[in-house]
Every structure is written in structure tokens, then in C-alpha cells.
Amino acid sequence: MESLLVVNVLVFMALLLLLSQLPRRLFHDKPAAHQKWSLAKKVLAGLVIGVLFGLGLQLVYGNDHPILKESMNWFNIVGNGYVQLLQMIVMPLIFISILSAIAKLYDAASLGKISVLIITTLLFTTLIAALVGVLVTHLFALTAEGLTAGTQEIAGFSVIESKYRDKVADWTVPQLILSFIPKNPFADLTGTRPTSIISIVIFAAFLGVASLELLRSNAEKGQRILVAIDALQSWVMHLVKLVMKLTPYGVLALMTNMVASSDIEDITKLGGFVVASYLGISIMFIVHALLLFISGVNPLRFFKKVWPVLTFAFTSRSSAASIPLSVEVQTRRLGISQSIASFSASFGASIGQNGCAGLYPAMLAVMVAPTVGINPLELKWIASLVVVVTISSIGVAGVGGGAIFAALIVLPALGLPVTLVALLITVEPLIDMGRTALNVNGAITAGVITSQLMKQTDKGIMNAEDDIALSQQ
């Protein structure tokens, strides 16, 4: 048994080494300048290798074999380790990006306009996502009636209740809004609260505005502050680039674990919900494309440029961990200003998440409604559902499990039981990947639309056909 574990780990290490050497292996007869692959291509290679390796492990061991579980513990050193490194840089990046963006605005009025446009776009697309959730649930005639929870689901739901329930069950809208206001920014920098990201954005915004005031009242001291902020931002961005170089290896490990641990029987049993969810996700990507087209952006070019970020979001299941990539792709490949990119990526990780806070809770509500005698086709009830989903999407944590957080706010607000959450635990990871990719795409879309409306997009970068490097690709 131990020998099999060693073999699995050695094969995994060999694949990581292969990925690091892949460009040279393919182009050994070409000049060195033509051997270097972009980060986007290496991420795709890591994705493909991870899927194939995961399928191989699934075929050899099944999804519940002790050797496979122990192997994945070792694989997680790379996969989860990479996600943790990204989480390490999320708060410093948000803080310095927002601070720098505002300090360099020289126009406090544009700060409010940027924020309003981004948040409005995020909430509008979440409203549409809720309607799409209602549509696909009715289309597949999904209902919670007749579904029963097994031992695994009940145990999982107990963990969910202890982790989330106490935090959100008794929250009112005023309390939710109050939680955005930073009380201890140093604690929020550690991500201790579900709304820590928004609190850090607000704290950085206040510091940025204060730096503008200082610049006006004392130009000499104000310039010193601006120089310090610029130096700190450069320092943090170099840290970001170091971590970004590890993305292909993190994706390989994360994809291996996801594919190898998937339970085909559970996926088949709840296949209708899985298919309906991905249909809803696909429809929302089309909605994003239409909004981009209306704003004057070529949707095909947009998706070509952002797919590495969506790939990472898909595999990591973390909108917050995707923030560094989101900011980078907006500024380096889409021609969005640092200020708009920073705001859209930061707000998008905790406000108006189309997949986790829009689509998912709406689908659950429609499925549960008949079990308590509510007609989910009644227009008045659908309107109430959409309003509750849209409002509650403000402050949903952009980490794995954020959809459950949203459901535990929406369902009680509508007078519905939350037990359905337990029944879907087994297929949650599979669907959560698509939802997270949609969340991140919604945030980037909000940034692009805002930039277009404010006429600040660098068309040269936006329309460039060449694959501009992401993190020095």
C-alpha cells in the first residue's frame, strides 16, 4: 500500500517537472526566443495534464480508495498551498491597489462614479442571474420533494450549520450594511469576517482620500506619501508576479484532485441539478457577452484574453483568490485603468456574485417552495425572490462555500427551510467551479463596462490581437 502511495507522488512530481520543461521539450529544435510559453498556455497545459492524471487515478482506484485519499493529501501541498499563497497576497493587493488608485485620481468625484457604476453592474447582472435560476429550475422541473439526505449529507450539513449559520441567520439588512464599515482594519486584513474585503476597500478608500486632502493642504508631505504609496505598490506587485508564476502547477494539482475525487454515482443521481446549473451558468456568460457587445467590446476577443483567469477560478473555487489575476488581466490585457480594475475585482469578490449569490440561491428557493405550499410560478413571489437575492448578494464571501453562505441568507428570508443545502453537498464542488468562474467573469465584465462608459479604456491594449503577457508571461 505504501509503495502505491510513493508511486502516485513520484508520478505527480514527474508531471510537475514535465510541465516546467514542456516548452523546451516541444521546441527543442527552435531558438530560445521561440521556446518560451505564455502563462496562459502553461495554465492550459496544467489543466489538461491534471484532468488526464485525475482520470487515470479515478480509473485505477475509484474515488474513495484510502491510497487515493492519502495521495491527494500530498497533492494538496501544491494545490491548496498555491491557493493559500494567493490568499496571502489578496488583502495586501486590495489595500495597496485601492489606496494607490484613489491617491492618483486627483478627482474625488470620479471615485464615487466608478464605485456606483461597478456596483450597479454587479447587482444588475445578479438580478438577471436570479431570473435565469428561476427559468432553468422550471425548465428542468426540479423540486426538493422526494429528496432524502443520507449519512454523509447530514454530517456535512452539521458542519455547515456550525460554520455559517450563527454568522448569518439573524442578520438584518442594516446589520449587513453596518458590517461593511471597518472597525479594526488590522483584523480585517487577516480576513476574520465574511465582509472583510469590503471593509478593507473602504479603509483604503478613506486613506486615499486623506492623501488627496494632504496633497492639497501640504504639497511637500503629500508628495512624500504618494512616493511611499507608489513604492509599496511596486513591492506588492512584484510579490504578486512571483506567486503568479506558480499558477500552472497549482492548476494541475487542483484539477487532479477535483477529477480524481468526483463521485460519478452522486453526480448521476443529481444529474438534473448539475445540468440545469451549468445551463444557467452558460446563459449568464452569454448575458455578459451581450452586455460587453452593447458597450462596444468584442466578446470573442474579451473571452480569449480572460480565459486564463477563468481557468484558475474554475479550479480554485475562490473568487477572492482570483483577485490578483483579475486585476492583472484587466490592466495588462484589456486596457482598464488600475483604479477601475482594482475596484471591480475587489467589489466583485464580495458583491453581486452572479453564480454563487444569484443563480444558486434562486434555484434552491424555487426547488424548496412547493414543499411548503408556495407556488414558485407566482409572479409576485418571483419578484420577491429576485429582490431578496439581489440585496443579499451584497457581502457574500468570495471563497469556497460562498454559495452556501448566500443560500443561508436567502432561504430563511423567504420563510423557506434550508435542509435542501444538505442534499446537494455531494455535487457542490463540481457546480461551484462553474459558479466561481462566472463570479469572476462578472467582476471583470463590470470593470470593462465601467471603463467603457467612462471612456477610459486603452483601445490599443483592448484591441491588440497579440497575446500580451500576463505577469511577464
Secondary structure, 3 states (H helix, E strand, C coil): CHHHHHHHHHHHHHHHHHHHHHHHHHCCCCCHHHCCCCHHHHHHHHHHHHHHHHHHHHHHHCCCCHHHHHHHHHHHHHHHHHHHHHHHHHHHHHHHHHHHHHHCCCCHHHHHHHHHHHHHHHHHHHHHHHHHHHHHHHHCCCCCCCCCCCHHHHHHHHHHHHHHHHHHCCCCHHHHHHHHCCCCHHHHCCCCCCCHHHHHHHHHHHHHHHHHHHHHHCHHHHHHHHHHHHHHHHHHHHHHHHHHCCHHHHHHHHHHHHHHHCCHHHHHHCHHHHHHHHHHHHHHHHHHHHHHHHCCCCHHHHHHHHHHHHHHHHHHCCCCCCHHHHHHHHHHCCCCCHHHHHHHHHHHCCECCHHHHHHHHHHHHHHHHHHHCCCCCCHHHHHHHHHHHHHHCECCCCCCCHHHHHHHHHHHHCCCCCCHHHHCHHHHHHHHHHHHHHHHHHHHHHHHHHHHHCCCCCHHHHCCCCCCCCCCC
